[in-house]
Amino acid sequence: MITVEKYHGTGNDFVVVAADAPVEDREAFARRLADRETGLDHPDGERVGADGVLFLDLDADAEPPRVEMTLVQPDGSIAEMCGNGARVVATWAAAETGRRAFVIDTPAGEYPAEVGREGVTIGMGEPTFDSGAVPTTLGESLIEREVEGLTVTAVNTGVPHAVAFVEDVADVDLERVAPPVRHADVFPEGANVTIASERTAGPVQGYDQRTFERGVEGETRSCGTGAVAVVAAAHERGDVETGQSVPVHPPGGRLVVTRTETGATLQGPVEREFETTVPADGQVAQR
């Protein structure tokens, strides 16, 4: 049996496991524990799943402390980056070390993190619209072009996103319109599909956001890289200014994205839900 912890950042939820835990098959482990029907036993007696499993390796002696983050998604794939996952990692590391500033190492690079009174802030780096970096099969940036019936802008914020601005996110059948875009030929590695609508008329005061996540293969209650993608795409089309902090509202809560001179930051709350033990193979007893 191994100890695991459950966290969520604005509803984007993860199982946290020490990287040295004796898990031989991380893909199978993540598939089992992430399952919404048969995953983890919650202390209140319910069965819960997650949007992925975070395997974390903490170097508390580094200055600042560093955490290597590996996110295994419900389909067994490894995500290059996850904004809300990184915020969870920083919260976990703060509890382990008593420190507040960290560097998080991911397959997409390293990201500075700071745990503060208003939540956790992650330096998300520079969003890129470069076709080769997203990637797309085009030789130029994909900006507000129709892909499988949805007008999207392609941007990489650690992972690829196809962002579409719509009148009202609540009116969109995301489970229907997103999969064709997510698997479109123009995205050779697939793409997350994020839709957004302005919250108010006039100067932008914020966006509502919904995201269909690659690897989860469904809508999640929050997506941090998606929130950054929304603001990056809005900045690209002139709706957001450099230095402006923009509230973004996925179904699970409120995030704040700031488009800086050198990139973007993501800020929001994190909650530790519970701790439990599971078999090392992730096979929770059937009911």
BELRA-V53114 format. One line per field, one symbol per residue. burial: I if it has 9 or more other ideal C-beta (glycine too) atoms within 8 Angstrom, else O. Layout:
BEGIN
burial->???
END
This chain:
BEGIN
burial->OIOIIIIIIIIIIIIIIIIOIOIOOIOIIIIIIIIOOOIIOIOOOOIIIIIIIIIIIIIOOOOOIIIIIIIIIIOIOOIOIIIIIIIIIIIIIIOOIOIOOIIIIIOOOOIIIIIOOOIIIIIIIOIOIOIOOIIIOOOOOIIOOOIOOIOIIIIIIIIIIIIIIIOOIOOIOIOOIIIIIIOIOIIOOOIIIIIIIIIOOOOIOIIIIIIIIIIIOOIIIIIIIIIIIIIIIIIIIOOIOOOIOIIIIIOIIOIIIIIIOOIIIIIIOIOIOOOIOIOIIIOIOOO
END
